[in-house]
Amino acid sequence: MATRRSILIVDDDPGLVRTTSLILEHEGYSVTTASNGPEAIALTRETAFDLTLLDIKMPEIDGVETLRELKRLRPTATVVMMTAYTVEQRISEALREGAHAILRKPLAIEPLLGLIEQTLAGRGDMLVLLVDDDDGMRTTLYEILAHRGYVVGTAASGEQAIELVRTTRYDAIFLDLRLPDKNGLDVYLEIRALDAKVVVFLITAYRGTSEGLIQEALRNTVRRCLDKPFEPAEVLKTLQHLRNGEPG
């Protein structure tokens, strides 16, 4: 019989802990719970959990301080932070301390399970963000990439994209140059300020009128620009090149 993967849930909300535990146990995970930082630290000292879900805002020792201690005890620990509050400073600190990702409360079950599966599977699958206000194209690409094993986030505006990048480390971002609220190049520059390592691909249906923006973006380390309409196979090929460390 295969060993069940172990997850530690750390939160002072007993309702959230119980509900999330039941869901994860139903999915086949072995779940341990803690209601505060010191308890989580003691448990982690005894057991190397495969993944820890850790609330940012807790009594006694907050989540970021707890994360710091967990990483000291288990440097390779995978910790996903949870928060119901917009505490940008603490979120940024958590990412700097090595948090794998940030989940917003109330927890959405399907994204939670997808993130856990991707993290624990060890397949090296990439985390991809699609930013486009074209619902049809975004949905089509999402379904194709998810079917191929990628973990995919979506945003319909620049602000949504920036908010997601604040809380999650993406491997690749496909970013439309024309968005309803922001210029795509401005969004790109804000994303780069938040995560200097993420690889960004621009997408546009208006190369003729956006050539200046495209060239400026390429000078700012955008990987390449895809012209709409493009075949989904081109996106898959682009991601495969990235996965293999190849240009293009």
C-alpha positions, 0 to 999 in steps of 0.5 A, spaced: 500 500 500 502 506 498 504 511 503 499 517 504 502 524 503 502 528 510 499 535 510 499 539 517 494 544 517 495 550 522 489 555 523 486 558 529 479 557 526 476 550 528 471 550 523 476 551 517 481 546 520 475 541 521 472 542 514 479 542 510 481 536 514 475 532 512 476 534 505 483 532 504 482 526 508 477 524 503 482 525 497 487 520 501 491 525 505 494 524 512 492 530 515 495 533 522 492 539 525 495 545 529 491 551 532 497 555 533 504 557 531 508 553 537 504 547 536 505 547 529 513 548 531 513 542 536 509 537 531 514 539 525 520 538 530 517 531 530 515 530 523 517 532 516 510 533 513 510 533 505 506 540 506 504 545 511 498 549 510 499 555 515 495 561 516 498 568 516 494 571 522 494 567 528 495 569 536 501 568 540 506 567 534 503 569 527 504 565 521 510 569 518 514 568 524 512 560 525 514 559 517 521 562 519 522 557 525 519 551 520 524 553 515 529 553 520 527 546 523 526 543 516 529 547 510 526 543 505 519 544 508 513 546 503 509 551 506 503 554 503 500 560 507 493 562 508 490 569 509 483 572 509 486 579 510 490 584 505 496 584 509 501 586 503 507 587 508 506 580 511 505 577 504 511 579 502 515 577 508 512 570 507 514 569 500 521 572 502 521 567 507 520 561 502 512 560 502 511 556 496 504 560 495 499 564 498 491 562 498 486 567 500 480 565 504 475 563 504 479 557 501 476 555 494 477 547 494 478 546 487 484 551 486 487 548 493 486 541 491 490 543 484 495 546 488 496 541 493 496 535 487 501 539 483 506 541 489 506 534 492 506 530 485 513 532 484 512 532 476 515 539 475 509 541 472 509 549 471 505 554 474 502 558 469 498 565 469 493 567 463 492 574 463 487 576 457 480 580 457 477 575 452 473 570 456 473 565 450 481 565 449 482 565 456 478 559 457 480 555 451 487 556 453 486 554 460 482 547 458 488 545 454 494 547 459 490 544 465 489 538 461 496 537 459 498 537 467 500 545 467 497 548 474 493 555 471 491 561 474 487 566 470 486 574 470 481 578 466 485 585 468 491 588 469 490 589 477 487 582 478 494 579 475 498 584 479 494 581 485 495 574 483 503 575 482 503 578 489 501 572 492 503 566 488 510 565 484 508 563 477 513 560 472 510 563 466 505 569 464 502 570 458 500 577 458 495 581 453 498 588 451 491 591 451 487 590 457 481 594 460 484 597 466 491 598 464 496 598 459 500 591 458 507 594 458 505 597 465 502 591 468 509 587 465 513 592 469 509 592 475 510 584 475 517 584 474 518 589 480 514 584 484 518 578 481 524 579 477 525 571 475 518 570 472 518 569 464 513 573 461 510 572 454 506 578 451 500 576 446 497 581 442 492 582 436 495 589 434 502 588 433 501 594 427 499 599 432 503 596 438 510 595 435 513 600 439 510 597 446 512 590 444 520 592 442 520 596 449 517 590 452 522 585 449 528 590 451 525 589 458 526 582 458 520 579 455 521 572 452 517 573 446 511 576 443 505 571 440 501 574 435 493 573 435 490 569 433 495 563 434 494 556 435 494 553 442 500 548 440 504 554 439 503 556 447 505 548 448 511 549 444 513 555 448 512 552 455 516 546 453 522 550 450 521 554 457 521 547 461 527 545 457 531 551 458 531 552 451 530 559 447 523 561 444 
